[in-house]
Amino acid sequence: MKRIGMLTSGGDCQALNATMRGVVKGLHSIFDEVEIYGFLDGYKGLMYGNYRKLKPSDFSGILTMGGTILGTSRQPFKMMGVPTEDGLDKVPAMKRTYKDLKLDCLVVLGGNGSQKTANLLREEGLNVIGLPKTIDNDIWGTDMTFGFQSAVDIATETLDCIHTTAASHGRVFVVEIMGHKVGHIALHAGIAGGADVILLPEIPYDIKNVFKAIEKRNKAGKKFTILAVAEGAISKEIAELPKKERKAKLLERTQPVAYEIADQIRAKFNNDVRVTVPGHTQRGGSPDAFDRVISSRFGAKAAQLIADKDFGKLVVLRNNVVDAIPMEESAGKLKYVSPDDAIVKEAKTLGICFGD
């Protein structure tokens, strides 16, 4: 009898259920007897021993279902050594739950912070397998995370819809796109959605260069301009500040960067300027076909790793091959967009302005 724990941690995304389904289907095809314990609301469920013993039927029909049937919560890694408000020591409590249930392995579906905690539990002696979940696509070591492509599709659809209204009214639209500290979603959606300007955290912008891009379109008789702005985008002035001053400056912001940029454009041009924030729609809805495929593949790989007792691994996608790397190689690292990436250079060849 194999006893497997499973939890979804951090922000939700479209393919969490699809990935869990892949793990469970894989396990049931390999082992004659499997018990699945689903911890509720992420690591919180593991801490307090809140779980459901799940049947195969619980995973039926969830391939296309967004969100997570287990619920999720954010438990910052930097707070793992700090007791909860009711005095619970988090890591010892999680280890105790794992041992009380006599688990053979814990499967963690989560992003960077969640995988750092998963690696911590590995260091504490638990058998853990990580699955790379985040719409931001910023987990180091994998070409793609599940949830990313679905988020790109939604952001792209937003840009598609903005195009027709922007063209009709001759407006400048600033569309703020999720991504936290990285610009993968804004970059891909910006290209796919035909944005004229793409602003990323990794490529600090000079607002004068953004003005030039708008002026160029205006002179060419193109009355509208669309900017795809990552939520973490920063100006060159802020980027050049010492780290402590930069952090303080960002904390002083009274509004999101998209609104700051819109205000600057209004002050410079006569164009009607609007801001659109698709926000959490980028996390919602059903996973697209790409995410359903890689989620199923990730799940199958996780099941095989468990069968091989090859624990302490993060499942990754590299050159379209599903593989696994030691968790410690990835934990604590972010995968950024590089200004030297081929996709950035190709976008510039298309005439897209990055503000640099």
N, C-alpha and C positions, 0 to 999 in steps of 0.2 A: 504494500500500500504506500503510494506516494502522497505526501501531505504538502500542498503548495499554498503559500500565502500570496496575496496580490493586492496592490493598492495603486491608486492614481493620485498624484500629488501636484500642487501648484496650480497654475491657470489651466482652465479646460481647453479642449480643442475638439475638432470634428471627428478624429479617428481613434479616440481612446477605447471606445467600445469595440471597434473593429479589431484593434490590436489584442485586447483581452480575449476576444473570440478566437483569434489566431493561436494564441498560447494554449487555450483550453482544448481546441480541436486537435492541435498537435500532440498535446499530452495524452488525450484519450486514444489517439491512433497508435501511440507508442506503448503505453502502459495499460494493463488490464484493469487496474484499480487506482483511481486518483480521487483525492479529496481536495477541493478548492475552498480556501477561506478568504473571502473578500473583506478587507478592512475598510470601514466607512469613513469618508471624509479625510482621506490621505493618511499621513503619519499620525494624525490625531487618533484615528481608530486603532492603530498599532500601539500607541501609548496607553490608551485606556481599555484596550481589549474589546473594542466595539467592532464586531464582524458579523458577516453572514456566511453560513456554510452554503455554498452555491451548487446547484444542480446543472447538468448539461443543458437543460431546457432554459435556464436563465440566460444562456448565451445564444439562444436561437432568435433569429430575426433582428440582431443588433448590428449587423455589418454596416447598415446604412444609417444608423442612429447616432446623431451627434451627442456631445456631452459625455457623461459617464454614469453608468448605473450604480457605481459605488459612491458617488459624490467625491468632492475634493476640497482641499483647503491649502492655504499657504502657511508653511512652517519654516521661517527663515533659518538658514543653516547657522548663521552667526548667533542665533538664540538657542541652539540645541544644548548648550551647556548651562543655560539658565532655567531654573525650575519654573513650572507653570504657576499661575496665580494661586492655585490650590496646593502648591508645594510638591508637585510631582516631578521627580528627576526623569527627564525625557528619555535619554539613552538607556539607562538601566531598565526603565519601564518597557521600552520597546523590546529589549533583549528578553525580558521576563515573559512577555506575551508570546514571542517567538518560541521560547523553550517550553512554555506551558502547553502550547498546541502541538509540540513535537514536530515542527515544520522541517521539511527537507530543504526548502528553498523559499526565499522571498523574492517576488518579481515586482520591481518598481517601475512604473510608467511615469516619467517626469522629465522636467527640464534641468537646467544647470544646477540650481539650488537643491533640487530633489535628488539629483545624482551625486552631489557632494555628500548629502546625508546617507545615501545608499552606500557610498564608498566608506564612510565612517562606520557604518554597521558591518561592512566587510572587514574593516580593520579590527572591529570588536569580536570577530570570530563567526559571524553569521554567513550562511550561504546566500548570496544575493546575485540576481541577474538584473541589469538595467536595460530599459527600452527608451529610446530617445524621443521624447515628446516635447514639442514647442512649435507654435506658429512662427516664432522668430528665426528658426533654422540656425541657431547660434551655438549649438553643442559641438565642441571640438572633436574631430575624429570621424565624423560622419558627413557625407556629402549632402544628405537630406534627413530631416526629421519628419515624423508623421505629424500632420496638421499644417505644415508650411504651405503645400501646394493648394490646399483648400482655401487657406487665408488669402493667398495670392489671387485665386479665382474671384473671391468676393471683392477684394480691393480693385481688381481689374474691371469687374462689372460696374463698380461705382464710377470709375474713370470713364467707362464707356457711356454711362448714362449722363455724366457731367458734360461730355463732349457735345451732345445735341443741344442742351440748354445753354451752354457757354457760347456755341456758335450762333444760336438764335438771337441772343441778347448782346453779343459782343463783349462778354465779361471775361475778367481774369478770375479763375477759380484756383484756390489753394486747398488741396485735399490732403488732410493729415492722415497718415497711415501708421499703423502699429509696428512695433519692432523693438521696443525698449531701447537698448543701447546700440543696436546694430541696424543696418539698413537693407537687409536682404529682401524683405517684403516690398518695400518702396521701390527698390531697384527693379525687381522682376515685374511687379504690377505696373510701374511707370513705363517700362518698355512695352509691355503687352497692351497697355491702355493708351499708348500714344501720347504720353505726357511730353511737354516741351521742355520742362525743367524738372530735374530730380535732385532733391537735397537729402544728403545722408549724414549720419553722425561721423562716419569715417572720412568724409571729405568736407571739411569746414568751408562754408560759403562766404563769398564777398557779395553783399547785397547789390553792389554796383554792377557786378557781372550778371546778376539776375535782371537788373534794370535793362542792361544791354540786350539780353535775350528778348525781353518784352518789346523794347524799341525796334529791334530788328523785325519782329513779326508785324508790329504796327506799320512800319514803313513798307513791308511787303504786301500790305492790304489785308493781312490776317487780323481780324478784329478781336480775336479771343486768344488767351493763353492759359494753359493748364499746368499747374505745378503739383507734383507728387512729393510731399514733404514727410519724411520719417519723423516720428514724434520726438526722437532724440537728436535731431539735426541741430548743429550749433554754428554760429558765425566764426569767421577767422579771428575776430577781436577777442571773443571769449576763449577760443581754443588756444590762443597764444598766451593766456594768463597762466601763472603758476597754479599747480593743481589745487591748492587750498583756496586761492582766490577764485579760480574757475568754479569750484564747487559752490562757494558762497554766492557767486553771481547767479548761478543757475537756480539756487534756492530763493533768490530774490524775485524770480519771475512771478508776475501776477496773472499771467495767462499763457496758454500753450504757444509753442513757437510758431505754429501756423497763423495764429492771430497776430503775432508780432510782425511777421512777414507781410501779412495782408495790410496792416496799418502802414507799413513803410511804403508799400506799392501805392496805396491810396494817396499818400502824401506826395508822391512823385508824378503820378499819371492821372488823367481824367477818366480812365477806365472804371467801370463799375466792378468792384472787387468783392467776391464772396468766399466764404470758408465752408468746406464740407468735412465733417468728421464721421466716417462710417463706424468708428469705435468698435464696440464688442460684437457687431455683426460679423467681424472678421474671424471671430472664434466660434460662431454659431452655425447651425444648419447641418446638413448631411456632409460626410466626407466625399470628395470627388473620387473619380475612378482611380487616379494615380495613388491617392492616399489609401484607398481600400486595398490596392495591390501590395504596396510596400508594408502596410500594417499586417496583412496576412503573412507576408514573407518574414517580417520581423518576429511575429508570433511563432511561426514554425521553427525559426532559428533558436528562439528562446527555449522552446520545448526540447529541441535536440541538445542544447547545452546542458539542460537539466538531466536528460537521459545519460549524457556523457560525464556527468558530475564535474563539469567544467565551469565552476562558479567564479564569482568575482569579475564577470565580464559585462561589457556594454555592447549591445548589438548595434551594428553600424551598417551603412550602405556606402560602398566605395566602388566607383566605376561600374555601377549597376550590379555589383556583387554584394550579397548580404554576408557580412562577416562579423567578427567579434574582437574587441580589444580589451586589455586589462582596464578596469574601471579607473585605476589611479592615473592612467595616461590622459584621461579626459577631464577628470574632476577638477573644478576650479578654473578651467580655461574657457574662454569665449572664442567663437569663430566669427571674425569680423569680415566685412567686405574690404578688400584691399583696393586702393586706387589703381594698382597695377594689374588687377584682374582683367582677363581678356574681355569679359562681359562689359566692364566699364569702358574700356577702350573702344569696343564695338559700338556701344551706345553713343559715345562721343562722335564716332564716325558718322552716325545717323543724324548728327546735329543736335543731340540732346545736351542741354546746358546743366552742368553740375555745380555751377557757382564758384568754381575754383579758378 
